[in-house]
Structures are given as C-alpha cells and as structure tokens.
Amino acid sequence: MKQAIRGILAQLVSSLPMGVLTDKQFFKLYESKGYHITPVHFYQPVPSTEELPDELWEKPSELVGIDLNIPSQIELLESFQEFIQEFNQIPDASTKYSSTLFFAGVDAHILYSMIRKFQPKKIIEIGSGSSTLLSITALNKVGEMTNQYGKVIAIEPYPQAYLKDYLVGEHKLIQEKVEDLPLSLFEDLEENDILFIDSSHTVKIGNDVLYEFLEILPRLKKGVIIHIHDIFLPLPYPREMVKERYMFWAEQYLLQAFLAFNNSYQVLWSGAALKFYQKEKLASHFPAVFAENPDFIPGSFWIKKCQ
C-alpha cells in the first residue's frame, strides 16, 4: 500500500512543469527538506543513466601514465602468506569479514597483512567501522611480536556506537569531518605509517574527498602508506551500483588523474586490477573468499609516497 501511494505521488510530481521543480527560488526549500531536484543536463554531475551504454562496463581503462606493476603486487602477495594464515586464526574471522560485508574478504586480509608487514606506529582512518577493529587487532599482534604497540586515530563524524568501546587508551576517535581538521595531523605521519581512506567517495565542492586528494596527499612524508577503498580500476564503478542503486561516485577517477604521470607515488596493491588481470592467481591465495562469493571484487587500492 505504501509503495503504491509513493508511486502515485511520484507520477504527480513528475508531471509538474520542469520550471516548478528546478526554479532556483525553491532550491533552499527542497534542500532544507533533505533533497535536491536537478534537471537531466550535461552541466549536472548526475549522469543520464539511460544514455550509459552497456559496453561501458566491458571496456577497461588503459590507465595511461600509471604503473600498476602487477609482478610486484604478486610478489607482495606471496610475502603475505604467513599473515594470511594468521588472519584466518582470528576468532570468527570468517563471519566478521565475510566477502558479503562492506569491508571484508580479500580487502580485510590485505589490511591485516599490510599492518603486520610494515608495522606502522600510527594509523589514521578517515571513515571507520569493521576496518578499525581489524586494524587494532593487527596492531596488537605487532605489539606482541615487537613490544611496540601502534595506535589508531579514527576520524568519523557519524560513528557506530560500538567504536567508542574500542577506541580507548592510545587509540582515539575524532568525531568531526576530515575537511575541518588541521593538515598538521596528517603531516605528522612517518614512514610506514598508514593513512586509511574510506570516506564519502564523492567529488563535490568543499568535501572530504577533495580535501584528501588535493590537500592531504601532496603533503605526506616520504614512506607513508595510503589506502583508498572501493576502487574498481581499471573498470568503472560496477553497473549495479550506477544503474540499479543510483550511486554516482567519482573518487576513483580523481585517484586515476592524481596518479597519472605522478612519480611521487607507487602502487603497492590494486585488488580489482589483480582480479581483472590475474584472477586465477588471486583466487589461489584466497580460495575460501571466492568459493563463498565468486563475483567478489576486491576494492582496496594501496599506494606509497616514494619521494
């Protein structure tokens, strides 16, 4: 019944003259109610989904000016075997980090392994959740092995309640928008420290992603390791996200532009690219993940400031 009423209302609204819906004098009114109404127009950031051809999702970008260095990624993966086995010993790991969840599967294995291998003293997370708990678990394991315990600083304006139970002691929760924080917080990161980015994924005037790519990343010290989540390069964002869930993210295209001919950064890991170019090799290292979900696409992209 509710859906039927919504359908009737939608038909009524859609029959109104365009000028009524897009008149600038009503913009603030609509915005105050929690939504924007914009025309289908080439000046607008939302694409016309009807005009997006199916072939778009079959044609990978050549990533001109970016060296994925797939052999080095495979070599790094081989070096992670000890840590991947360790990960599988985490209590309830198969359910906590199932490939059907938001940050899980191969991405979770690689985050744990990166922390175990590079032993960061500090991890700054922009966007927090299950990855935060996994980072703390990995840092604790490093501490057991080295007696040097790292800390997590989680930047999350809208935290889940459970996070506050874990971000205690050396760990810290900053409940603010990243774009409101001083750059000095990130400039203090040292070699092998990690900046973990899993924020809004959108490119908008004055938003978090622009602050991260245009202000934070260029200022990082040599040796800092950066993670960006939900990156599907060399392919576009998945068709289902765009044409069924109507999610119009653009972060990965900004990342591609940022890395093109940029010798200051090197690619350490690109999960989606490995799935595309080395599917069997990747699956051989994570058989349980792909047995559970053969269509799983790893979304983690790792880079390192190298000069």
C-alpha positions, 0 to 999 in steps of 0.5 A: 500500500505504501509503495503504491501511494509513493508511486502515485505521488511520484507520477504527480510530481513528475508531471509538474512543469520542469520550471516548478521543480528546478526554479532556483527560488525553491532550491533552499526549500527542497534542500532544507527538506533533505533533497535536491531536484536537478534537471537531466543536463550535461552541466549536472554531475548526475549522469543520464543513466539511460544514455550509459551504454552497456559496453561501458562496463566491458571496456577497461581503462588503459590507465595511461601514465600509471604503473600498476606493476602487477609482478610486484603486487604478486610478489607482495602477495606471496610475502603475505602468506604467513599473515594470511594464515594468521588472519584466518586464526582470528576468532570468527574471522570468517563471519566478521569479514565475510566477502558479503560485508562492506569491508571484508574478504580479500580487502580485510586480509590485505589490511591485516597483512599490510599492518603486520608487514610494515608495522606502522606506529600510527594509523589514521582512518578517515571513515571507520567501522569493521576496518578499525577493529581489524586494524587494532587487532593487527596492531596488537599482534605487532605489539606482541611480536615487537613490544611496540604497540601502534595506535589508531586515530579514527576520524568519523563524524557519524560513528557506530556506537560500538567504536567508542568501546574500542577506541580507548587508551592510545587509540582515539576517535575524532568525531568531526569531518576530515575537511575541518581538521588541521593538515598538521595531523596528517603531516605528522605521519612517518614512514610506514605509517598508514593513512586509511581512506574510506570516506564519502567517495564523492567529488563535490565542492568543499568535501572530504574527498577533495580535501584528501586528494588535493590537500592531504596527499601532496603533503605526506612524508616520504614512506607513508602508506595510503589506502583508498577503498572501493576502487574498481580500476581499471573498470568503472564503478560496477553497473549495479551500483550506477544503474540499479542503486543510483550511486554516482561516485567519482573518487576513483577517477580523481585517484586515476588523474592524481596518479597519472604521470605522478612519480611521487607515488607507487602502487603497492596493491590494486585488488580489482586490477589483480582480479581483472588481470590475474584472477586465477592467481588471486583466487589461489591465495584466497580460495575460501573468499571466492568459493563463498562469493565468486563475483567478489571484487576486491576494492582496496587500492594501496599506494606509497609516497616514494619521494 
